[in-house]
Amino acid sequence: MHMTGHGYSIYNTVYTVVHILHAMYTYISNHGTEAMLDALPGLPKWYGIKEMQANWLGDCSGCYFEFMLKVNNKPTGERIAAYTSAPEAIYGASHLYILPSHRLLHGNNGLKEILQKKCVPGKDSLTSVTAINLLTNQEIPVVISAKSEFEGSLDTKIGVPCIRPDDAEVAQSLGLASENVIETLPDGSEKLANSGEFTGMSRQEAINAITQEARNKGVGGHLTSNKLKDWLVSRQRYWGTPIPIIHCKACGPVPVSYEDLPVRLPNITSFTGKGNKDHYSFTDMNPGQSFLRTLPLASGYEKDVDKLPVCVTKDYHQVAEL
């Protein structure tokens, strides 16, 4: 929604209130980008659209790696994905770098207060939070950046001093240690050093081997660009394709079983327009409360009341007719 600086919509005088909502995303930043880019040459020419699409996708030479966060040597339960443009140099990481606008400094999570106390605007701020790389098992500190934005659409990246001079500057100013993991040979070629089982590989061999190992372990490694963000697909309205997820108080979000698909909307014949502060998906939730518990499930389960966007809805109905 387009808003003025005073919280009003630019289209009318309705005052807009910001609510923190749970939402679903498609994980496009970490999966499938390289495949989409590779498929473009095989498509027919069409008014420069292929070139525009390639520019939107960006250069798929980097990847995300998954990290587990700790405070005072205790796991926090938080996991985070961070991007690097040089996956082959992951053993040379010195810090995990986040923006001041990162979700961990806002919203509802256990690290918010800790990180906010350490955050000094305009200054690189070393925190007491550490991140364990789930591929290499290396533990590095979390640093809140002095910058307001990174390249592309990133809000989290891995600092690798031996590759990037700006990362080296941050590591030096904060006294952070790191390994030089790229060795240049007399003939000008480069190979990996201090990189565990990948030591001695050429850089290209290491990119392939390290990203494949990460994919095998389910901790990242999908080549992608720094431009794409995950796509928010939750829509707070009655009509549309229901998100096929149920929420369990004990085990979290669980996919609806194949046998119970498709999830159908309740038959609501009239609306009061009152809504409900906890469930924005229905114009009026009162006659639709049974929708939350219509599957043969144990108590403690609720359906996701949000809907998927229109482009998904069109595909949903097309597939349903097949």
JOZI-V219017 format. One record per residue. N is the residue number from 0. NEAR is the number of other C-alpha atoms within 12 Angstrom. D_CENTER is the distance of its C-alpha to the mean C-alpha in Angstrom with 2 decimals. Layout:
# JOZI-V219017
n->{N N}
near->{NEAR NEAR}
d_center->{D_CENTER D_CENTER}
This chain:
# JOZI-V219017
n->{0 1 2 3 4 5 6 7 8 9 10 11 12 13 14 15 16 17 18 19 20 21 22 23 24 25 26 27 28 29 30 31 32 33 34 35 36 37 38 39 40 41 42 43 44 45 46 47 48 49 50 51 52 53 54 55 56 57 58 59 60 61 62 63 64 65 66 67 68 69 70 71 72 73 74 75 76 77 78 79 80 81 82 83 84 85 86 87 88 89 90 91 92 93 94 95 96 97 98 99 100 101 102 103 104 105 106 107 108 109 110 111 112 113 114 115 116 117 118 119 120 121 122 123 124 125 126 127 128 129 130 131 132 133 134 135 136 137 138 139 140 141 142 143 144 145 146 147 148 149 150 151 152 153 154 155 156 157 158 159 160 161 162 163 164 165 166 167 168 169 170 171 172 173 174 175 176 177 178 179 180 181 182 183 184 185 186 187 188 189 190 191 192 193 194 195 196 197 198 199 200 201 202 203 204 205 206 207 208 209 210 211 212 213 214 215 216 217 218 219 220 221 222 223 224 225 226 227 228 229 230 231 232 233 234 235 236 237 238 239 240 241 242 243 244 245 246 247 248 249 250 251 252 253 254 255 256 257 258 259 260 261 262 263 264 265 266 267 268 269 270 271 272 273 274 275 276 277 278 279 280 281 282 283 284 285 286 287 288 289 290 291 292 293 294 295 296 297 298 299 300 301 302 303 304 305 306 307 308 309 310 311 312 313 314 315 316 317 318 319 320 321}
near->{14 14 17 15 10 13 17 17 16 15 13 13 12 15 17 18 13 11 13 13 19 22 24 24 20 20 20 25 36 36 28 23 32 27 20 26 27 20 16 22 16 11 15 12 13 12 9 13 15 21 18 15 24 24 20 22 33 27 23 33 27 34 44 45 47 36 38 32 34 27 24 14 16 15 18 23 16 23 22 32 35 42 45 45 33 39 46 47 45 53 42 40 46 41 48 47 43 38 36 32 25 30 22 29 24 18 18 13 18 21 29 23 18 25 31 28 18 24 29 19 17 14 19 31 33 32 33 26 38 35 42 37 36 30 32 32 22 27 30 37 36 45 41 44 37 23 26 21 20 26 19 22 22 31 35 38 42 51 43 39 32 32 28 22 13 21 31 26 21 34 34 20 17 23 18 26 25 30 27 26 33 33 25 18 13 8 8 10 15 22 27 34 27 23 32 22 16 30 27 23 27 26 28 22 20 32 30 24 25 39 36 24 24 30 23 15 18 20 30 34 42 39 40 40 37 35 29 33 25 23 18 20 25 29 31 33 27 35 25 29 34 37 39 31 31 33 25 21 14 13 11 15 21 20 22 26 15 11 11 16 18 20 31 27 30 26 17 20 14 16 16 15 16 16 21 20 17 20 29 29 37 36 27 27 30 25 23 29 24 18 28 33 22 22 24 16 18 14 16 18 25 31 37 40 42 37 35 33 26 18 15 20 20 15 16 23 17 11 11 13 8 7}
d_center->{21.98 24.03 25.46 28.06 27.74 29.66 27.33 29.35 28.40 29.97 31.41 33.39 34.24 31.89 30.22 26.47 25.09 21.45 20.24 17.20 16.15 14.15 12.19 10.86 8.15 8.79 6.54 8.44 6.75 7.67 10.69 13.83 13.70 16.66 18.51 18.34 19.63 22.31 23.48 24.31 27.70 29.01 28.64 31.66 31.97 31.30 31.83 29.37 26.39 25.48 25.50 23.36 20.80 20.89 20.40 17.42 15.73 16.88 18.03 16.25 17.64 14.81 12.03 9.38 11.09 10.44 12.38 14.28 15.42 19.14 21.66 25.33 24.73 23.48 20.18 18.26 16.32 12.99 10.59 8.05 6.73 8.79 10.18 13.90 16.22 18.72 17.61 21.34 21.69 19.19 22.27 23.09 20.17 21.53 18.71 15.05 14.77 12.86 13.93 16.18 14.02 11.05 10.41 12.37 15.34 15.36 15.48 16.61 15.85 18.36 17.43 17.75 21.50 21.58 19.24 20.93 24.28 23.48 21.94 24.67 23.97 24.74 24.84 22.69 22.59 22.69 21.60 22.81 19.36 18.92 16.25 17.43 16.19 16.28 17.85 20.47 20.90 21.28 20.78 19.95 19.88 17.14 18.36 17.66 18.35 21.39 19.70 18.26 15.97 15.00 15.64 13.82 10.71 9.50 9.43 9.38 11.73 14.47 17.99 20.50 23.93 25.90 23.87 23.07 25.86 23.69 21.97 25.53 26.70 24.17 24.96 28.66 28.71 27.06 29.08 26.29 27.45 26.07 27.59 28.65 27.38 28.66 32.44 34.43 37.48 40.88 40.35 37.22 34.79 31.94 31.02 28.87 30.38 29.41 26.63 27.85 28.63 27.35 29.97 32.37 30.17 29.98 26.71 26.13 27.11 24.72 21.71 22.61 23.46 20.60 17.82 19.90 20.30 16.59 16.20 19.31 18.02 14.66 12.87 11.29 13.76 12.94 14.31 12.42 12.85 11.53 12.10 9.63 6.88 5.51 8.90 10.11 13.05 14.86 18.25 20.72 23.98 26.59 26.82 24.38 22.92 22.08 18.76 20.16 18.74 20.99 20.24 22.30 23.18 23.70 20.88 18.09 16.74 18.88 19.30 22.67 25.11 26.20 29.70 28.66 26.95 27.01 26.21 28.76 29.02 31.82 35.00 35.18 38.34 38.24 35.92 36.88 33.95 33.58 30.12 28.71 26.64 24.57 24.16 23.70 23.49 27.27 29.73 31.89 30.59 34.06 35.34 32.02 31.47 32.61 29.59 27.49 29.67 31.22 30.12 32.42 30.17 31.02 30.89 27.68 25.66 24.55 23.14 20.07 21.95 19.42 19.87 18.07 18.70 21.99 21.01 19.90 23.06 25.29 24.10 24.38 27.99 28.87 27.86 29.67 32.83 32.85}
